[in-house]
Amino acid sequence: MDNWKLEQPKNEAVFTTKFVVKDKKPILRVYYDSDDGSWQFHHDPESSEDDSMIVSLSEIIMLDESINQLSTLQEGYCAVRNDENSE
């Protein structure tokens, strides 16, 4: 992970789901919350709270290095892609 581009530290806690971490589903939606500056990484917008997990930002980058491209995403915005091959 020598190409770290995000301003947040590697050990920052972020929200995701078991589908991303355990089932290795692609990250298709990223939210950078404006109220508290937290990050969320989801495969399916229909995930329930029961599916939630907290992991480090570095774990997310290890799963999908393309998340580094979101270094300019501003708080309060989201990034969405149709599949894992889309930008």
PDB file with one MODEL, atoms N, CA, C and O in Angstrom:
MODEL        1
ATOM      1  N   MET A   1       0.826  -1.190   0.000  1.00  0.00           N
ATOM      2  CA  MET A   1       0.000   0.000   0.000  1.00  0.00           C
ATOM      3  C   MET A   1       0.867   1.250   0.000  1.00  0.00           C
ATOM      4  O   MET A   1       0.627   2.187   0.762  1.00  0.00           O
ATOM      5  N   ASP A   2       1.861   1.253  -0.848  1.00  0.00           N
ATOM      6  CA  ASP A   2       2.762   2.399  -0.933  1.00  0.00           C
ATOM      7  C   ASP A   2       2.116   3.587  -1.640  1.00  0.00           C
ATOM      8  O   ASP A   2       2.620   4.706  -1.544  1.00  0.00           O
ATOM      9  N   ASN A   3       1.024   3.364  -2.338  1.00  0.00           N
ATOM     10  CA  ASN A   3       0.381   4.440  -3.098  1.00  0.00           C
ATOM     11  C   ASN A   3      -0.828   5.021  -2.370  1.00  0.00           C
ATOM     12  O   ASN A   3      -1.844   5.318  -2.998  1.00  0.00           O
ATOM     13  N   TRP A   4      -0.727   5.185  -1.065  1.00  0.00           N
ATOM     14  CA  TRP A   4      -1.831   5.716  -0.259  1.00  0.00           C
ATOM     15  C   TRP A   4      -2.097   7.157  -0.659  1.00  0.00           C
ATOM     16  O   TRP A   4      -1.201   7.995  -0.563  1.00  0.00           O
ATOM     17  N   LYS A   5      -3.309   7.463  -1.107  1.00  0.00           N
ATOM     18  CA  LYS A   5      -3.655   8.803  -1.584  1.00  0.00           C
ATOM     19  C   LYS A   5      -4.674   9.518  -0.702  1.00  0.00           C
ATOM     20  O   LYS A   5      -4.886  10.721  -0.850  1.00  0.00           O
ATOM     21  N   LEU A   6      -5.297   8.792   0.204  1.00  0.00           N
ATOM     22  CA  LEU A   6      -6.327   9.394   1.045  1.00  0.00           C
ATOM     23  C   LEU A   6      -5.688  10.187   2.171  1.00  0.00           C
ATOM     24  O   LEU A   6      -4.608   9.836   2.645  1.00  0.00           O
ATOM     25  N   GLU A   7      -6.350  11.258   2.603  1.00  0.00           N
ATOM     26  CA  GLU A   7      -5.799  12.065   3.693  1.00  0.00           C
ATOM     27  C   GLU A   7      -6.072  11.453   5.064  1.00  0.00           C
ATOM     28  O   GLU A   7      -5.429  11.824   6.046  1.00  0.00           O
ATOM     29  N   GLN A   8      -7.007  10.533   5.138  1.00  0.00           N
ATOM     30  CA  GLN A   8      -7.320   9.869   6.389  1.00  0.00           C
ATOM     31  C   GLN A   8      -6.234   8.831   6.696  1.00  0.00           C
ATOM     32  O   GLN A   8      -5.624   8.273   5.784  1.00  0.00           O
ATOM     33  N   PRO A   9      -5.999   8.579   7.988  1.00  0.00           N
ATOM     34  CA  PRO A   9      -4.998   7.566   8.345  1.00  0.00           C
ATOM     35  C   PRO A   9      -5.465   6.160   7.978  1.00  0.00           C
ATOM     36  O   PRO A   9      -6.663   5.893   7.889  1.00  0.00           O
ATOM     37  N   LYS A  10      -4.514   5.283   7.771  1.00  0.00           N
ATOM     38  CA  LYS A  10      -4.816   3.903   7.383  1.00  0.00           C
ATOM     39  C   LYS A  10      -5.657   3.177   8.427  1.00  0.00           C
ATOM     40  O   LYS A  10      -6.438   2.288   8.086  1.00  0.00           O
ATOM     41  N   ASN A  11      -5.503   3.546   9.687  1.00  0.00           N
ATOM     42  CA  ASN A  11      -6.234   2.836  10.742  1.00  0.00           C
ATOM     43  C   ASN A  11      -7.574   3.484  11.090  1.00  0.00           C
ATOM     44  O   ASN A  11      -8.195   3.117  12.088  1.00  0.00           O
ATOM     45  N   GLU A  12      -8.023   4.439  10.282  1.00  0.00           N
ATOM     46  CA  GLU A  12      -9.323   5.069  10.545  1.00  0.00           C
ATOM     47  C   GLU A  12     -10.443   4.033  10.431  1.00  0.00           C
ATOM     48  O   GLU A  12     -10.480   3.245   9.486  1.00  0.00           O
ATOM     49  N   ALA A  13     -11.347   4.046  11.397  1.00  0.00           N
ATOM     50  CA  ALA A  13     -12.489   3.132  11.383  1.00  0.00           C
ATOM     51  C   ALA A  13     -13.512   3.609  10.358  1.00  0.00           C
ATOM     52  O   ALA A  13     -13.857   4.790  10.313  1.00  0.00           O
ATOM     53  N   VAL A  14     -13.992   2.682   9.539  1.00  0.00           N
ATOM     54  CA  VAL A  14     -14.991   2.985   8.520  1.00  0.00           C
ATOM     55  C   VAL A  14     -16.097   1.941   8.587  1.00  0.00           C
ATOM     56  O   VAL A  14     -15.914   0.860   9.146  1.00  0.00           O
ATOM     57  N   PHE A  15     -17.223   2.271   8.021  1.00  0.00           N
ATOM     58  CA  PHE A  15     -18.374   1.373   8.008  1.00  0.00           C
ATOM     59  C   PHE A  15     -18.451   0.624   6.688  1.00  0.00           C
ATOM     60  O   PHE A  15     -18.202   1.188   5.623  1.00  0.00           O
ATOM     61  N   THR A  16     -18.792  -0.632   6.772  1.00  0.00           N
ATOM     62  CA  THR A  16     -18.994  -1.448   5.584  1.00  0.00           C
ATOM     63  C   THR A  16     -19.987  -2.549   5.946  1.00  0.00           C
ATOM     64  O   THR A  16     -20.672  -2.470   6.966  1.00  0.00           O
ATOM     65  N   THR A  17     -20.056  -3.567   5.106  1.00  0.00           N
ATOM     66  CA  THR A  17     -20.975  -4.671   5.372  1.00  0.00           C
ATOM     67  C   THR A  17     -20.245  -6.002   5.263  1.00  0.00           C
ATOM     68  O   THR A  17     -19.146  -6.085   4.715  1.00  0.00           O
ATOM     69  N   LYS A  18     -20.867  -7.019   5.786  1.00  0.00           N
ATOM     70  CA  LYS A  18     -20.293  -8.362   5.689  1.00  0.00           C
ATOM     71  C   LYS A  18     -20.206  -8.817   4.237  1.00  0.00           C
ATOM     72  O   LYS A  18     -19.381  -9.667   3.903  1.00  0.00           O
ATOM     73  N   PHE A  19     -21.050  -8.258   3.371  1.00  0.00           N
ATOM     74  CA  PHE A  19     -21.011  -8.628   1.954  1.00  0.00           C
ATOM     75  C   PHE A  19     -19.687  -8.205   1.322  1.00  0.00           C
ATOM     76  O   PHE A  19     -19.128  -8.930   0.498  1.00  0.00           O
ATOM     77  N   VAL A  20     -19.194  -7.044   1.705  1.00  0.00           N
ATOM     78  CA  VAL A  20     -17.922  -6.543   1.179  1.00  0.00           C
ATOM     79  C   VAL A  20     -16.755  -7.306   1.787  1.00  0.00           C
ATOM     80  O   VAL A  20     -15.867  -7.753   1.060  1.00  0.00           O
ATOM     81  N   VAL A  21     -16.741  -7.460   3.092  1.00  0.00           N
ATOM     82  CA  VAL A  21     -15.588  -8.039   3.781  1.00  0.00           C
ATOM     83  C   VAL A  21     -15.569  -9.565   3.707  1.00  0.00           C
ATOM     84  O   VAL A  21     -14.561 -10.150   3.311  1.00  0.00           O
ATOM     85  N   LYS A  22     -16.638 -10.193   4.074  1.00  0.00           N
ATOM     86  CA  LYS A  22     -16.649 -11.662   4.163  1.00  0.00           C
ATOM     87  C   LYS A  22     -16.980 -12.337   2.834  1.00  0.00           C
ATOM     88  O   LYS A  22     -16.378 -13.349   2.476  1.00  0.00           O
ATOM     89  N   ASP A  23     -17.951 -11.763   2.099  1.00  0.00           N
ATOM     90  CA  ASP A  23     -18.366 -12.369   0.833  1.00  0.00           C
ATOM     91  C   ASP A  23     -17.590 -11.833  -0.365  1.00  0.00           C
ATOM     92  O   ASP A  23     -17.776 -12.298  -1.489  1.00  0.00           O
ATOM     93  N   LYS A  24     -16.718 -10.850  -0.121  1.00  0.00           N
ATOM     94  CA  LYS A  24     -15.860 -10.261  -1.174  1.00  0.00           C
ATOM     95  C   LYS A  24     -16.663  -9.693  -2.342  1.00  0.00           C
ATOM     96  O   LYS A  24     -16.223  -9.750  -3.491  1.00  0.00           O
ATOM     97  N   LYS A  25     -17.848  -9.141  -2.044  1.00  0.00           N
ATOM     98  CA  LYS A  25     -18.642  -8.462  -3.071  1.00  0.00           C
ATOM     99  C   LYS A  25     -17.968  -7.131  -3.398  1.00  0.00           C
ATOM    100  O   LYS A  25     -17.357  -6.527  -2.516  1.00  0.00           O
ATOM    101  N   PRO A  26     -18.064  -6.664  -4.629  1.00  0.00           N
ATOM    102  CA  PRO A  26     -17.411  -5.397  -4.996  1.00  0.00           C
ATOM    103  C   PRO A  26     -18.061  -4.197  -4.310  1.00  0.00           C
ATOM    104  O   PRO A  26     -19.265  -4.185  -4.056  1.00  0.00           O
ATOM    105  N   ILE A  27     -17.252  -3.204  -4.020  1.00  0.00           N
ATOM    106  CA  ILE A  27     -17.755  -1.947  -3.455  1.00  0.00           C
ATOM    107  C   ILE A  27     -18.332  -1.131  -4.599  1.00  0.00           C
ATOM    108  O   ILE A  27     -17.615  -0.750  -5.525  1.00  0.00           O
ATOM    109  N   LEU A  28     -19.622  -0.865  -4.532  1.00  0.00           N
ATOM    110  CA  LEU A  28     -20.305  -0.134  -5.598  1.00  0.00           C
ATOM    111  C   LEU A  28     -20.796   1.240  -5.153  1.00  0.00           C
ATOM    112  O   LEU A  28     -21.127   2.084  -5.986  1.00  0.00           O
ATOM    113  N   ARG A  29     -20.844   1.463  -3.839  1.00  0.00           N
ATOM    114  CA  ARG A  29     -21.312   2.750  -3.310  1.00  0.00           C
ATOM    115  C   ARG A  29     -20.427   3.163  -2.144  1.00  0.00           C
ATOM    116  O   ARG A  29     -20.172   2.394  -1.217  1.00  0.00           O
ATOM    117  N   VAL A  30     -19.964   4.416  -2.228  1.00  0.00           N
ATOM    118  CA  VAL A  30     -19.143   4.975  -1.158  1.00  0.00           C
ATOM    119  C   VAL A  30     -19.786   6.279  -0.719  1.00  0.00           C
ATOM    120  O   VAL A  30     -20.113   7.127  -1.549  1.00  0.00           O
ATOM    121  N   TYR A  31     -19.963   6.437   0.573  1.00  0.00           N
ATOM    122  CA  TYR A  31     -20.538   7.650   1.141  1.00  0.00           C
ATOM    123  C   TYR A  31     -19.506   8.286   2.070  1.00  0.00           C
ATOM    124  O   TYR A  31     -18.888   7.610   2.892  1.00  0.00           O
ATOM    125  N   TYR A  32     -19.335   9.595   1.923  1.00  0.00           N
ATOM    126  CA  TYR A  32     -18.453  10.358   2.812  1.00  0.00           C
ATOM    127  C   TYR A  32     -19.367  11.323   3.552  1.00  0.00           C
ATOM    128  O   TYR A  32     -19.673  12.403   3.047  1.00  0.00           O
ATOM    129  N   ASP A  33     -19.799  10.941   4.735  1.00  0.00           N
ATOM    130  CA  ASP A  33     -20.836  11.653   5.483  1.00  0.00           C
ATOM    131  C   ASP A  33     -20.385  13.044   5.926  1.00  0.00           C
ATOM    132  O   ASP A  33     -19.274  13.229   6.423  1.00  0.00           O
ATOM    133  N   SER A  34     -21.268  14.006   5.733  1.00  0.00           N
ATOM    134  CA  SER A  34     -20.948  15.391   6.099  1.00  0.00           C
ATOM    135  C   SER A  34     -21.159  15.669   7.581  1.00  0.00           C
ATOM    136  O   SER A  34     -20.547  16.587   8.128  1.00  0.00           O
ATOM    137  N   ASP A  35     -22.011  14.897   8.236  1.00  0.00           N
ATOM    138  CA  ASP A  35     -22.299  15.193   9.640  1.00  0.00           C
ATOM    139  C   ASP A  35     -21.151  14.819  10.578  1.00  0.00           C
ATOM    140  O   ASP A  35     -20.926  15.500  11.579  1.00  0.00           O
ATOM    141  N   ASP A  36     -20.430  13.754  10.268  1.00  0.00           N
ATOM    142  CA  ASP A  36     -19.335  13.342  11.156  1.00  0.00           C
ATOM    143  C   ASP A  36     -18.051  12.970  10.418  1.00  0.00           C
ATOM    144  O   ASP A  36     -17.074  12.572  11.052  1.00  0.00           O
ATOM    145  N   GLY A  37     -18.034  13.091   9.097  1.00  0.00           N
ATOM    146  CA  GLY A  37     -16.833  12.795   8.318  1.00  0.00           C
ATOM    147  C   GLY A  37     -16.520  11.318   8.199  1.00  0.00           C
ATOM    148  O   GLY A  37     -15.408  10.946   7.825  1.00  0.00           O
ATOM    149  N   SER A  38     -17.490  10.469   8.514  1.00  0.00           N
ATOM    150  CA  SER A  38     -17.234   9.031   8.416  1.00  0.00           C
ATOM    151  C   SER A  38     -17.425   8.543   6.979  1.00  0.00           C
ATOM    152  O   SER A  38     -18.141   9.147   6.180  1.00  0.00           O
ATOM    153  N   TRP A  39     -16.766   7.445   6.690  1.00  0.00           N
ATOM    154  CA  TRP A  39     -16.846   6.802   5.378  1.00  0.00           C
ATOM    155  C   TRP A  39     -17.673   5.534   5.493  1.00  0.00           C
ATOM    156  O   TRP A  39     -17.635   4.837   6.507  1.00  0.00           O
ATOM    157  N   GLN A  40     -18.440   5.240   4.408  1.00  0.00           N
ATOM    158  CA  GLN A  40     -19.213   4.005   4.318  1.00  0.00           C
ATOM    159  C   GLN A  40     -18.930   3.362   2.964  1.00  0.00           C
ATOM    160  O   GLN A  40     -18.888   4.049   1.944  1.00  0.00           O
ATOM    161  N   PHE A  41     -18.737   2.053   2.957  1.00  0.00           N
ATOM    162  CA  PHE A  41     -18.419   1.305   1.741  1.00  0.00           C
ATOM    163  C   PHE A  41     -19.404   0.153   1.611  1.00  0.00           C
ATOM    164  O   PHE A  41     -19.431  -0.746   2.451  1.00  0.00           O
ATOM    165  N   HIS A  42     -20.220   0.182   0.547  1.00  0.00           N
ATOM    166  CA  HIS A  42     -21.310  -0.779   0.389  1.00  0.00           C
ATOM    167  C   HIS A  42     -21.283  -1.450  -0.979  1.00  0.00           C
ATOM    168  O   HIS A  42     -20.805  -0.897  -1.969  1.00  0.00           O
ATOM    169  N   HIS A  43     -21.812  -2.656  -0.987  1.00  0.00           N
ATOM    170  CA  HIS A  43     -22.063  -3.348  -2.252  1.00  0.00           C
ATOM    171  C   HIS A  43     -23.498  -3.094  -2.690  1.00  0.00           C
ATOM    172  O   HIS A  43     -23.749  -2.765  -3.850  1.00  0.00           O
ATOM    173  N   ASP A  44     -24.421  -3.243  -1.781  1.00  0.00           N
ATOM    174  CA  ASP A  44     -25.849  -3.186  -2.068  1.00  0.00           C
ATOM    175  C   ASP A  44     -26.496  -2.074  -1.249  1.00  0.00           C
ATOM    176  O   ASP A  44     -26.327  -2.038  -0.030  1.00  0.00           O
ATOM    177  N   PRO A  45     -27.230  -1.169  -1.886  1.00  0.00           N
ATOM    178  CA  PRO A  45     -27.867  -0.087  -1.121  1.00  0.00           C
ATOM    179  C   PRO A  45     -28.953  -0.582  -0.171  1.00  0.00           C
ATOM    180  O   PRO A  45     -29.405   0.160   0.701  1.00  0.00           O
ATOM    181  N   GLU A  46     -29.366  -1.816  -0.337  1.00  0.00           N
ATOM    182  CA  GLU A  46     -30.444  -2.372   0.482  1.00  0.00           C
ATOM    183  C   GLU A  46     -29.923  -3.097   1.726  1.00  0.00           C
ATOM    184  O   GLU A  46     -30.695  -3.789   2.389  1.00  0.00           O
ATOM    185  N   SER A  47     -28.667  -2.961   2.053  1.00  0.00           N
ATOM    186  CA  SER A  47     -28.110  -3.629   3.232  1.00  0.00           C
ATOM    187  C   SER A  47     -28.819  -3.154   4.491  1.00  0.00           C
ATOM    188  O   SER A  47     -29.227  -1.997   4.597  1.00  0.00           O
ATOM    189  N   SER A  48     -28.954  -4.060   5.433  1.00  0.00           N
ATOM    190  CA  SER A  48     -29.575  -3.685   6.691  1.00  0.00           C
ATOM    191  C   SER A  48     -28.504  -3.412   7.736  1.00  0.00           C
ATOM    192  O   SER A  48     -27.331  -3.729   7.537  1.00  0.00           O
ATOM    193  N   GLU A  49     -28.912  -2.830   8.834  1.00  0.00           N
ATOM    194  CA  GLU A  49     -27.990  -2.534   9.920  1.00  0.00           C
ATOM    195  C   GLU A  49     -27.374  -3.823  10.479  1.00  0.00           C
ATOM    196  O   GLU A  49     -26.257  -3.806  10.994  1.00  0.00           O
ATOM    197  N   ASP A  50     -28.093  -4.918  10.378  1.00  0.00           N
ATOM    198  CA  ASP A  50     -27.591  -6.212  10.855  1.00  0.00           C
ATOM    199  C   ASP A  50     -26.391  -6.695  10.048  1.00  0.00           C
ATOM    200  O   ASP A  50     -25.625  -7.537  10.517  1.00  0.00           O
ATOM    201  N   ASP A  51     -26.222  -6.164   8.831  1.00  0.00           N
ATOM    202  CA  ASP A  51     -25.125  -6.566   7.961  1.00  0.00           C
ATOM    203  C   ASP A  51     -23.876  -5.712   8.167  1.00  0.00           C
ATOM    204  O   ASP A  51     -22.843  -5.970   7.549  1.00  0.00           O
ATOM    205  N   SER A  52     -23.959  -4.706   9.024  1.00  0.00           N
ATOM    206  CA  SER A  52     -22.895  -3.720   9.193  1.00  0.00           C
ATOM    207  C   SER A  52     -21.655  -4.290   9.885  1.00  0.00           C
ATOM    208  O   SER A  52     -21.730  -5.206  10.704  1.00  0.00           O
ATOM    209  N   MET A  53     -20.507  -3.703   9.516  1.00  0.00           N
ATOM    210  CA  MET A  53     -19.232  -4.019  10.142  1.00  0.00           C
ATOM    211  C   MET A  53     -18.426  -2.731  10.228  1.00  0.00           C
ATOM    212  O   MET A  53     -18.646  -1.796   9.458  1.00  0.00           O
ATOM    213  N   ILE A  54     -17.495  -2.690  11.167  1.00  0.00           N
ATOM    214  CA  ILE A  54     -16.533  -1.595  11.244  1.00  0.00           C
ATOM    215  C   ILE A  54     -15.156  -2.204  11.029  1.00  0.00           C
ATOM    216  O   ILE A  54     -14.766  -3.149  11.714  1.00  0.00           O
ATOM    217  N   VAL A  55     -14.425  -1.650  10.069  1.00  0.00           N
ATOM    218  CA  VAL A  55     -13.074  -2.119   9.747  1.00  0.00           C
ATOM    219  C   VAL A  55     -12.177  -0.899   9.561  1.00  0.00           C
ATOM    220  O   VAL A  55     -12.649   0.237   9.599  1.00  0.00           O
ATOM    221  N   SER A  56     -10.903  -1.136   9.363  1.00  0.00           N
ATOM    222  CA  SER A  56      -9.985  -0.023   9.100  1.00  0.00           C
ATOM    223  C   SER A  56     -10.051   0.354   7.625  1.00  0.00           C
ATOM    224  O   SER A  56     -10.386  -0.466   6.770  1.00  0.00           O
ATOM    225  N   LEU A  57      -9.727   1.604   7.350  1.00  0.00           N
ATOM    226  CA  LEU A  57      -9.699   2.078   5.972  1.00  0.00           C
ATOM    227  C   LEU A  57      -8.683   1.286   5.158  1.00  0.00           C
ATOM    228  O   LEU A  57      -8.913   1.024   3.977  1.00  0.00           O
ATOM    229  N   SER A  58      -7.573   0.904   5.763  1.00  0.00           N
ATOM    230  CA  SER A  58      -6.574   0.118   5.027  1.00  0.00           C
ATOM    231  C   SER A  58      -7.120  -1.239   4.596  1.00  0.00           C
ATOM    232  O   SER A  58      -6.739  -1.748   3.542  1.00  0.00           O
ATOM    233  N   GLU A  59      -8.006  -1.833   5.396  1.00  0.00           N
ATOM    234  CA  GLU A  59      -8.609  -3.103   5.001  1.00  0.00           C
ATOM    235  C   GLU A  59      -9.470  -2.927   3.754  1.00  0.00           C
ATOM    236  O   GLU A  59      -9.491  -3.792   2.879  1.00  0.00           O
ATOM    237  N   ILE A  60     -10.180  -1.805   3.680  1.00  0.00           N
ATOM    238  CA  ILE A  60     -10.984  -1.503   2.487  1.00  0.00           C
ATOM    239  C   ILE A  60     -10.078  -1.336   1.272  1.00  0.00           C
ATOM    240  O   ILE A  60     -10.380  -1.862   0.201  1.00  0.00           O
ATOM    241  N   ILE A  61      -8.985  -0.620   1.423  1.00  0.00           N
ATOM    242  CA  ILE A  61      -8.062  -0.402   0.302  1.00  0.00           C
ATOM    243  C   ILE A  61      -7.433  -1.726  -0.132  1.00  0.00           C
ATOM    244  O   ILE A  61      -7.201  -1.936  -1.322  1.00  0.00           O
ATOM    245  N   MET A  62      -7.159  -2.610   0.808  1.00  0.00           N
ATOM    246  CA  MET A  62      -6.624  -3.926   0.435  1.00  0.00           C
ATOM    247  C   MET A  62      -7.640  -4.724  -0.382  1.00  0.00           C
ATOM    248  O   MET A  62      -7.263  -5.502  -1.258  1.00  0.00           O
ATOM    249  N   LEU A  63      -8.915  -4.532  -0.098  1.00  0.00           N
ATOM    250  CA  LEU A  63      -9.963  -5.214  -0.859  1.00  0.00           C
ATOM    251  C   LEU A  63     -10.151  -4.599  -2.241  1.00  0.00           C
ATOM    252  O   LEU A  63     -10.460  -5.300  -3.204  1.00  0.00           O
ATOM    253  N   ASP A  64      -9.963  -3.274  -2.333  1.00  0.00           N
ATOM    254  CA  ASP A  64     -10.204  -2.568  -3.596  1.00  0.00           C
ATOM    255  C   ASP A  64      -9.340  -1.306  -3.654  1.00  0.00           C
ATOM    256  O   ASP A  64      -9.718  -0.264  -3.119  1.00  0.00           O
ATOM    257  N   GLU A  65      -8.180  -1.408  -4.306  1.00  0.00           N
ATOM    258  CA  GLU A  65      -7.263  -0.270  -4.393  1.00  0.00           C
ATOM    259  C   GLU A  65      -7.828   0.906  -5.173  1.00  0.00           C
ATOM    260  O   GLU A  65      -7.328   2.024  -5.043  1.00  0.00           O
ATOM    261  N   SER A  66      -8.854   0.680  -5.977  1.00  0.00           N
ATOM    262  CA  SER A  66      -9.432   1.787  -6.746  1.00  0.00           C
ATOM    263  C   SER A  66     -10.093   2.825  -5.837  1.00  0.00           C
ATOM    264  O   SER A  66     -10.385   3.934  -6.284  1.00  0.00           O
ATOM    265  N   ILE A  67     -10.331   2.486  -4.577  1.00  0.00           N
ATOM    266  CA  ILE A  67     -10.902   3.446  -3.622  1.00  0.00           C
ATOM    267  C   ILE A  67      -9.964   4.640  -3.456  1.00  0.00           C
ATOM    268  O   ILE A  67     -10.416   5.736  -3.121  1.00  0.00           O
ATOM    269  N   ASN A  68      -8.678   4.445  -3.684  1.00  0.00           N
ATOM    270  CA  ASN A  68      -7.714   5.547  -3.640  1.00  0.00           C
ATOM    271  C   ASN A  68      -8.100   6.686  -4.581  1.00  0.00           C
ATOM    272  O   ASN A  68      -7.742   7.839  -4.340  1.00  0.00           O
ATOM    273  N   GLN A  69      -8.826   6.368  -5.650  1.00  0.00           N
ATOM    274  CA  GLN A  69      -9.247   7.392  -6.611  1.00  0.00           C
ATOM    275  C   GLN A  69     -10.239   8.376  -6.003  1.00  0.00           C
ATOM    276  O   GLN A  69     -10.528   9.414  -6.598  1.00  0.00           O
ATOM    277  N   LEU A  70     -10.756   8.060  -4.836  1.00  0.00           N
ATOM    278  CA  LEU A  70     -11.745   8.926  -4.189  1.00  0.00           C
ATOM    279  C   LEU A  70     -11.100   9.934  -3.243  1.00  0.00           C
ATOM    280  O   LEU A  70     -11.782  10.506  -2.393  1.00  0.00           O
ATOM    281  N   SER A  71      -9.812  10.154  -3.378  1.00  0.00           N
ATOM    282  CA  SER A  71      -9.106  11.067  -2.478  1.00  0.00           C
ATOM    283  C   SER A  71      -9.625  12.500  -2.574  1.00  0.00           C
ATOM    284  O   SER A  71      -9.415  13.289  -1.653  1.00  0.00           O
ATOM    285  N   THR A  72     -10.289  12.846  -3.655  1.00  0.00           N
ATOM    286  CA  THR A  72     -10.827  14.200  -3.812  1.00  0.00           C
ATOM    287  C   THR A  72     -12.328  14.286  -3.508  1.00  0.00           C
ATOM    288  O   THR A  72     -12.926  15.356  -3.627  1.00  0.00           O
ATOM    289  N   LEU A  73     -12.931  13.162  -3.117  1.00  0.00           N
ATOM    290  CA  LEU A  73     -14.357  13.184  -2.769  1.00  0.00           C
ATOM    291  C   LEU A  73     -14.558  14.057  -1.538  1.00  0.00           C
ATOM    292  O   LEU A  73     -13.874  13.888  -0.529  1.00  0.00           O
ATOM    293  N   GLN A  74     -15.490  14.981  -1.627  1.00  0.00           N
ATOM    294  CA  GLN A  74     -15.738  15.912  -0.528  1.00  0.00           C
ATOM    295  C   GLN A  74     -16.799  15.365   0.415  1.00  0.00           C
ATOM    296  O   GLN A  74     -17.659  14.576   0.023  1.00  0.00           O
ATOM    297  N   GLU A  75     -16.717  15.802   1.670  1.00  0.00           N
ATOM    298  CA  GLU A  75     -17.717  15.401   2.661  1.00  0.00           C
ATOM    299  C   GLU A  75     -19.110  15.739   2.163  1.00  0.00           C
ATOM    300  O   GLU A  75     -19.338  16.796   1.573  1.00  0.00           O
ATOM    301  N   GLY A  76     -20.038  14.826   2.410  1.00  0.00           N
ATOM    302  CA  GLY A  76     -21.424  15.036   1.998  1.00  0.00           C
ATOM    303  C   GLY A  76     -21.736  14.476   0.623  1.00  0.00           C
ATOM    304  O   GLY A  76     -22.872  14.579   0.160  1.00  0.00           O
ATOM    305  N   TYR A  77     -20.750  13.885  -0.038  1.00  0.00           N
ATOM    306  CA  TYR A  77     -20.958  13.346  -1.382  1.00  0.00           C
ATOM    307  C   TYR A  77     -20.822  11.832  -1.361  1.00  0.00           C
ATOM    308  O   TYR A  77     -20.352  11.236  -0.392  1.00  0.00           O
ATOM    309  N   CYS A  78     -21.252  11.234  -2.466  1.00  0.00           N
ATOM    310  CA  CYS A  78     -21.109   9.791  -2.602  1.00  0.00           C
ATOM    311  C   CYS A  78     -20.568   9.475  -3.992  1.00  0.00           C
ATOM    312  O   CYS A  78     -20.654  10.292  -4.909  1.00  0.00           O
ATOM    313  N   ALA A  79     -20.022   8.305  -4.127  1.00  0.00           N
ATOM    314  CA  ALA A  79     -19.539   7.804  -5.414  1.00  0.00           C
ATOM    315  C   ALA A  79     -20.247   6.485  -5.680  1.00  0.00           C
ATOM    316  O   ALA A  79     -20.345   5.631  -4.799  1.00  0.00           O
ATOM    317  N   VAL A  80     -20.740   6.331  -6.902  1.00  0.00           N
ATOM    318  CA  VAL A  80     -21.496   5.140  -7.273  1.00  0.00           C
ATOM    319  C   VAL A  80     -20.972   4.607  -8.594  1.00  0.00           C
ATOM    320  O   VAL A  80     -20.651   5.372  -9.503  1.00  0.00           O
ATOM    321  N   ARG A  81     -20.889   3.291  -8.693  1.00  0.00           N
ATOM    322  CA  ARG A  81     -20.534   2.668  -9.967  1.00  0.00           C
ATOM    323  C   ARG A  81     -21.436   1.457 -10.179  1.00  0.00           C
ATOM    324  O   ARG A  81     -21.968   0.889  -9.225  1.00  0.00           O
ATOM    325  N   ASN A  82     -21.599   1.074 -11.435  1.00  0.00           N
ATOM    326  CA  ASN A  82     -22.510  -0.012 -11.784  1.00  0.00           C
ATOM    327  C   ASN A  82     -21.964  -1.396 -11.461  1.00  0.00           C
ATOM    328  O   ASN A  82     -22.710  -2.290 -11.061  1.00  0.00           O
ATOM    329  N   ASP A  83     -20.653  -1.566 -11.637  1.00  0.00           N
ATOM    330  CA  ASP A  83     -20.022  -2.851 -11.337  1.00  0.00           C
ATOM    331  C   ASP A  83     -18.562  -2.605 -10.998  1.00  0.00           C
ATOM    332  O   ASP A  83     -18.092  -1.469 -11.071  1.00  0.00           O
ATOM    333  N   GLU A  84     -17.836  -3.659 -10.627  1.00  0.00           N
ATOM    334  CA  GLU A  84     -16.462  -3.506 -10.169  1.00  0.00           C
ATOM    335  C   GLU A  84     -15.509  -3.055 -11.265  1.00  0.00           C
ATOM    336  O   GLU A  84     -14.397  -2.621 -10.962  1.00  0.00           O
ATOM    337  N   ASN A  85     -15.909  -3.144 -12.530  1.00  0.00           N
ATOM    338  CA  ASN A  85     -15.062  -2.698 -13.632  1.00  0.00           C
ATOM    339  C   ASN A  85     -15.308  -1.259 -14.044  1.00  0.00           C
ATOM    340  O   ASN A  85     -14.587  -0.724 -14.887  1.00  0.00           O
ATOM    341  N   SER A  86     -16.308  -0.629 -13.466  1.00  0.00           N
ATOM    342  CA  SER A  86     -16.626   0.762 -13.773  1.00  0.00           C
ATOM    343  C   SER A  86     -15.765   1.683 -12.906  1.00  0.00           C
ATOM    344  O   SER A  86     -15.293   1.294 -11.837  1.00  0.00           O
ATOM    345  N   GLU A  87     -15.575   2.908 -13.389  1.00  0.00           N
ATOM    346  CA  GLU A  87     -14.829   3.887 -12.582  1.00  0.00           C
ATOM    347  C   GLU A  87     -15.648   4.336 -11.402  1.00  0.00           C
ATOM    348  O   GLU A  87     -15.189   5.157 -10.609  1.00  0.00           O
TER     349      GLU A  87
ENDMDL
END
